[in-house]
Amino acid sequence: MSEQEPPRIEFPCSYPIKVMGDAAPDFKDFVLEVMTKHAGSISDNDVSIRDSSKGSFQSVTVTITATGIEQLTLIHQELTLSSRVKMVL
C-alpha cells in the first residue's frame, strides 16, 4: 500500500484562519495586527468574531489572500507565541 500525498494548496488563494483566545476588548486588534503584518490590508468583510457561550473566550476568523506556505507558517508561529492565543486553526 502506498502513502497518499496530502492535497496541495494552489496559491494565491482565499484562506480563513481562526484564532481563539481569552475574551478581551483588544483581542481582535491584536489578531488583526499580526495578520496585517503578514498579509497586508484586511477589510471588515474578511473578519468575523464569535464569543463563547459564557463570554470567557473569543474566536476571530480572518480570511486572507494566502501567498504561500511560508506566509502561513509565519502567521501561525507569531500567533502561537503569544500567551493570549489558545489555538490557531
Buried (B, 14 or more C-beta within 10 A) or exposed (E): EEEEEEEEEEEEEEBEBBBBBEBEEEBBEBBBEBBEEBBEEBEEEBBEEEEEEEEEBBBBBBBBBBBEEEBBEBBBEBBEEBEBBBEBE
